[in-house]
Amino acid sequence: MMKLFIKIRPLYRFLKYLGRAIKGVDEKSMAVSKDELIFLLETFGKRKEIIEVGCARGQTTKRLAKYNQVIAIDPFIPDKDGLLMGTYIEDFYKTFLKNIANKNVIFYNMTSMDAFKIWDKKVKRKVDGIFIDAVHTYEAVKEDSQWIKYIKTGGLIAFHDVAYHNGVRHFVEGFIVPKHKLVGKVRSLWIFKKK
Ligand SMILES: C[S@@+](CC[C@H](N)C(=O)[O-])C[C@H]1O[C@@H](n2cnc3c(N)ncnc32)[C@H](O)[C@@H]1O
């Protein structure tokens, strides 16, 4: 069975690529768009310490890390079929490691909540900002938002996919909008200043 899987893997990859190309889905579509990225980088600025929850290929991580220190959190857990968001987990992971090599990145290869438990127990340091972009359900975003405890007052809290995922939008509208000051929105990226 395993041998068969290894043999048909290239074909599977090709068909997957073809499917995405036909549907017009960009292979990198889980990353932020160019205008979102510019907004994120300009708002976060330089010489800051920033947490990124959910890093995927590290496309945003490497750009944030150009002028900042990034605490990158991602468990890289594959689905049952060995895929992560439709792509082979090792492709994701290898690209991520390449993207963060020699960069100012501290990598927590674990879930957001496992990393939070460590931080809450041992590190306890407050940082300048957080970019939450992992699992896009209400419950997951609620959990990830526990990290806001470790954002300095006046620090930045960014959420991706607010407009495209009901769970994220409901949580952000219900819990973040009433408590924190909206700095701005670009497409599906909303950034707040912690009060
Ligand atoms: C939308 S992608 C992140 C995209 C990335 N921020 C970017 O801009 O390129 C979501 C990522 O969240 C990760 N993830 C899934 N569950 C997670 C969890 N519990 N904690 C942290 N990251 C998680 C996935 O492995 C995936 O790489």
The ligand as an SDF file (V2000), in Angstrom:
LIG
                    3D

 27 29  0  0  0  0  0  0  0  0999 V2000
   -3.6720   30.0600    6.8790 C   0  0  0  0  0  0  0  0  0  0  0  0
   -2.2240   29.1740    7.2500 S   0  0  0  0  0  0  0  0  0  0  0  0
   -1.1190   30.4140    7.8270 C   0  0  0  0  0  0  0  0  0  0  0  0
   -0.6560   31.3610    6.7600 C   0  0  0  0  0  0  0  0  0  0  0  0
    0.4820   32.2610    7.1710 C   0  0  0  0  0  0  0  0  0  0  0  0
    0.1370   33.0870    8.3180 N   0  0  0  0  0  0  0  0  0  0  0  0
    0.9050   33.1500    6.0320 C   0  0  0  0  0  0  0  0  0  0  0  0
    0.6350   34.3690    6.0760 O   0  0  0  0  0  0  0  0  0  0  0  0
    1.5040   32.6330    5.0730 O   0  0  0  0  0  0  0  0  0  0  0  0
   -2.7010   28.3110    8.7010 C   0  0  0  0  0  0  0  0  0  0  0  0
   -1.5980   27.5620    9.4200 C   0  0  0  0  0  0  0  0  0  0  0  0
   -2.0700   27.3100   10.7420 O   0  0  0  0  0  0  0  0  0  0  0  0
   -1.4670   26.1350   11.1940 C   0  0  0  0  0  0  0  0  0  0  0  0
   -2.1790   25.6170   12.3640 N   0  0  0  0  0  0  0  0  0  0  0  0
   -3.1490   24.6730   12.3930 C   0  0  0  0  0  0  0  0  0  0  0  0
   -3.5270   24.4350   13.6710 N   0  0  0  0  0  0  0  0  0  0  0  0
   -2.7780   25.2620   14.4490 C   0  0  0  0  0  0  0  0  0  0  0  0
   -2.7000   25.4810   15.8470 C   0  0  0  0  0  0  0  0  0  0  0  0
   -3.4920   24.8240   16.7030 N   0  0  0  0  0  0  0  0  0  0  0  0
   -1.8200   26.3820   16.3030 N   0  0  0  0  0  0  0  0  0  0  0  0
   -1.0170   27.0660   15.4430 C   0  0  0  0  0  0  0  0  0  0  0  0
   -1.0500   26.8970   14.1010 N   0  0  0  0  0  0  0  0  0  0  0  0
   -1.9180   26.0100   13.6170 C   0  0  0  0  0  0  0  0  0  0  0  0
   -1.4800   25.2320    9.9810 C   0  0  0  0  0  0  0  0  0  0  0  0
   -0.5010   24.2150   10.1240 O   0  0  0  0  0  0  0  0  0  0  0  0
   -1.1970   26.2130    8.8490 C   0  0  0  0  0  0  0  0  0  0  0  0
    0.1530   26.1880    8.5070 O   0  0  0  0  0  0  0  0  0  0  0  0
  1  2  1  0
  2  3  1  0
  2 10  1  0
  3  4  1  0
  4  5  1  0
  5  6  1  0
  5  7  1  0
  7  8  2  0
  7  9  1  0
 10 11  1  0
 11 12  1  0
 11 26  1  0
 12 13  1  0
 13 14  1  0
 13 24  1  0
 14 15  1  0
 14 23  1  0
 15 16  2  0
 16 17  1  0
 17 18  1  0
 17 23  2  0
 18 19  1  0
 18 20  2  0
 20 21  1  0
 21 22  2  0
 22 23  1  0
 24 25  1  0
 24 26  1  0
 26 27  1  0
M  CHG  2   2   1   9  -1
M  END
$$$$
